[in-house]
Amino acid sequence: MKETVLKRFEEVFGDRNGVKVFFAPGRVNLIGEHTDYNGGHVFPCALTIGTYACARVREDKKLRFYSMNFEHLGVIESDLEDLKPEKEAGWTNYPKGVMWAFGERGFQIPSGMDILLSGNIPNGSGLSSSASVEVVTGAILREFFGFEVSNQDLALIGQFSENKFNGVNCGIMDQFAIAMGKKDHAIFLDTADLSYTYAPVKLKGAKIVIACSNKKRGLGDSKYNERRSECETALSELQKVVDIKSLGELTQERFEQYKSAIKDTTRVKRAKHAVYENQRTLQAVAALQADDIDLFGQLMNASHVSLRDDYEVTGAELDTLVEEAWKVEGVIGSRMTGAGFGGCTVSIVKDEAIDRFIDQVGRAYKSRIGYAADFYVVEVGDGPAVL
Ligand code: GLA
């Protein structure tokens, strides 16, 4: 891969003088969905698929970007002194946003850059290709300009850029999972204070299989921000009767005790998901640590039901993938992953059932939805690196 991207860089930008190669992973969330902006817990892991980047500094202030995933767009130019989001700038709004965010944090970028990217995460699939681009950009800036930022800072800067430059009110999960990734481990993160531990992903003769619905979604135009504000309103209603800073502080019992303070049945469902999903995540991590993979799978299934019925972020495509997965013998658990409204599901499937799973779910999906899904047997990998 390193040689492939270097070769393309040379073709696009003339030579490879001063170029360094970087990688940042994609991520999959095992459980803890739509909890990260509710002060709850998440349990994602970095993948071995991700974004490769070649970069070098220029002598002027120009920025030239090229993506092997969008070759038809050619080289997209911009200027360091004029960083603003522009619709026609397409994917380059992500690296530009990170450059802007470094500036906001007091790290002045002294010179322009030539940057080429090539990702093997399916675009818009819910495996965080955009957060991967943000984190790889941060790693590039740190390496070339010597900025003193930790991997955790790269996550926070990435999230800040996505919120303030690209207008998506995402939580910290994606950037954190990518920047802090650790081979063969999932990250048990408390989004209330960013404390975290690594938990080995021991699946005892099973693997993580991602099914991509191929229904494209853009977080910006989805109902993501709407869900977030529904939760914020529900929280402020609850705060009139109970002293909490976030929904993540409530147990199921306390939620049931106080939920009548929420004055709208839809908002009760949204808040219920946030509270119950957080508690499920705590239980799921304990189950994995106790080697109770079956319980882990059941909690994944319950997570999907809650995202479907209470949070209402699944849709026909993700529901079909999950329902069909549940029918296959050897599937330990299956649920949608990421924001929802399209994107991917994550399933834990016994080794001997993987071929059958892909065949059976793939055929049923095609016949019910009308187009094909893609399947990836993935491995858990490390965070960003200079290659
Ligand atoms: C997207 C966001 C994350 C998180 C998930 C849902 O991936 O970027 O911050 O909220 O959706 O769990």
Residues whose N, C-alpha, C, O or C-beta is under 5 A from the ligand:
A	BS01	GLA	G32 E33 H34 T35 D36 C170 G171 I172 M173 D174 G338 A339
